[in-house]
Amino acid sequence: MTAGRRAPVSTVTHAGVLLHRFDHYLVFILLTLGGGLLIGLINLPDEWYQSLAKPWFTPPDWLFGPAWTILYILIGIAGARTYARSRRSPVMTCWIAQLVLNFAWSPAFFGLKSPSLGLMIIIPLLLLILAFIGLSWKRDRISSVLFMPYAVWVAYATALNAAIASMN
């Protein structure tokens, strides 16, 4: 090769990189979506939840499944993008921490039947989501934007959780 000229990129190498990236996305989406759905199925709202006093802005039960399915896919994509760019970074740490709290919320609220404990989890969860958006804004605006619907939904869920805790 002469100076200034690049070696041609083989399609096999390029395909391998694409497959590797696809694997990352698949793993992260399966982790978030699979984990969220499993935790949701184990901690389904029951007659206890139905008996709680709820605020006027409580959404219909059927909305939660589709909303979380979409959000978990977006969270997984943002996680894969962040992992690919900076595996050992404050942004990745923030992503992991928010997922841990996200997965802890349903067992606390529904499993332990504790709106107060749920509130103690969801407030730091919202702060971690906002921190992720802020930390990733300059490096990976797409991941930041992918987290924005999640931030809006969790802010709404925080208000709902707080209202339920105060009403019961």
C-alpha positions in Angstrom: 0.0 0.0 0.0 1.2 3.5 -0.8 1.0 6.3 1.8 -2.5 7.8 1.9 -4.3 4.8 0.5 -6.4 2.5 2.6 -6.6 -1.2 2.2 -9.9 -2.3 0.7 -12.4 -3.4 3.4 -13.6 -6.9 2.7 -17.3 -7.6 2.8 -16.6 -10.5 5.1 -15.0 -8.2 7.7 -17.7 -5.6 7.2 -20.4 -8.2 7.6 -18.8 -9.6 10.7 -18.7 -6.1 12.3 -22.4 -5.6 11.4 -23.3 -9.0 12.8 -21.3 -8.2 16.0 -23.2 -4.9 16.3 -26.5 -6.6 15.6 -25.7 -9.1 18.4 -25.1 -6.2 20.8 -28.5 -4.7 19.9 -30.2 -8.0 20.2 -28.7 -8.8 23.6 -29.6 -5.4 25.0 -33.1 -5.5 23.7 -33.6 -9.0 25.0 -32.2 -8.0 28.4 -34.5 -5.0 28.7 -37.6 -6.3 27.1 -37.3 -9.8 28.4 -36.4 -8.7 31.9 -39.1 -6.1 32.0 -41.8 -8.5 30.7 -40.7 -11.3 33.1 -40.7 -9.0 36.1 -44.0 -7.6 35.0 -45.6 -11.0 34.7 -44.3 -12.1 38.1 -45.6 -8.9 39.7 -49.0 -8.4 38.0 -51.4 -5.9 39.6 -53.9 -7.9 41.6 -57.0 -7.2 43.7 -54.8 -5.2 46.2 -53.9 -2.7 43.4 -57.5 -2.6 42.1 -58.7 -1.7 45.7 -56.4 1.3 46.0 -57.6 4.8 45.7 -56.1 6.2 42.6 -56.0 9.8 41.1 -58.1 10.9 38.2 -55.1 10.7 35.9 -54.6 7.0 36.3 -54.3 5.5 32.8 -56.3 2.4 31.7 -54.6 -0.9 32.5 -54.3 -1.9 28.9 -51.9 1.0 28.2 -49.1 -0.3 30.4 -48.1 -3.3 28.3 -47.7 -1.5 24.9 -46.1 1.5 26.5 -43.4 -0.5 28.4 -42.8 -2.8 25.3 -41.9 0.3 23.3 -39.9 1.9 26.1 -37.9 -1.3 26.8 -36.9 -1.6 23.1 -35.8 2.1 23.1 -33.9 1.5 26.4 -32.2 -1.5 24.9 -31.2 0.3 21.8 -29.7 3.2 23.8 -27.9 0.7 26.0 -26.4 -1.1 23.0 -25.3 2.2 21.5 -23.8 3.4 24.8 -22.0 0.0 25.3 -20.5 0.2 21.8 -19.2 3.7 22.4 -18.1 3.7 26.0 -18.3 0.5 27.9 -16.6 1.8 31.0 -18.0 5.2 31.4 -20.3 7.2 33.7 -23.0 7.0 31.0 -22.9 3.2 30.9 -22.9 3.1 34.7 -25.9 5.3 34.7 -27.7 3.1 32.1 -27.0 0.0 34.3 -28.2 1.7 37.5 -31.4 2.9 35.9 -32.2 -0.6 34.7 -31.6 -2.1 38.1 -34.0 0.5 39.7 -36.5 0.0 36.8 -36.5 -3.8 37.5 -36.8 -3.2 41.3 -39.9 -1.0 41.1 -42.6 -3.6 40.2 -41.5 -6.1 43.0 -41.5 -3.2 45.5 -44.8 -1.6 44.5 -46.8 -4.7 43.5 -44.9 -7.6 45.0 -44.4 -6.0 48.5 -47.6 -3.9 48.1 -45.7 -0.8 49.0 -46.4 2.4 47.1 -44.0 4.2 49.5 -41.2 1.9 48.7 -42.1 2.2 45.0 -41.8 6.0 45.4 -38.4 5.6 47.1 -37.2 3.7 44.0 -38.9 5.6 41.2 -37.6 9.0 42.2 -33.9 8.0 41.9 -34.9 6.1 38.8 -36.2 9.3 37.2 -33.0 11.2 38.3 -30.8 8.5 36.7 -32.8 8.7 33.4 -32.4 12.5 33.3 -28.7 12.0 34.1 -28.3 9.6 31.3 -30.0 12.0 28.9 -27.6 14.8 30.1 -24.5 12.7 30.0 -25.1 11.2 26.6 -26.3 14.4 24.9 -23.0 15.5 23.4 -21.5 12.1 22.6 -24.6 10.2 21.4 -27.6 12.5 20.9 -29.6 9.6 19.4 -29.4 7.6 22.7 -30.3 10.7 24.6 -33.3 11.3 22.4 -34.3 7.6 22.8 -34.5 8.1 26.5 -36.8 11.1 26.3 -40.1 9.2 26.0 -38.9 7.0 28.9 -38.2 10.2 31.0 -41.7 11.5 30.3 -43.4 8.2 31.1 -41.4 7.7 34.3 -42.1 11.4 35.4 -45.8 10.6 34.9 -45.4 7.3 36.7 -43.7 9.1 39.6 -46.6 11.5 39.9 -49.0 8.6 39.8 -47.0 6.6 42.4 -46.8 9.7 44.7 -50.6 10.3 44.4 -51.3 6.6 45.2 -48.9 6.7 48.1 -50.5 9.8 49.5 -54.1 8.6 49.0 -53.6 5.2 50.6 
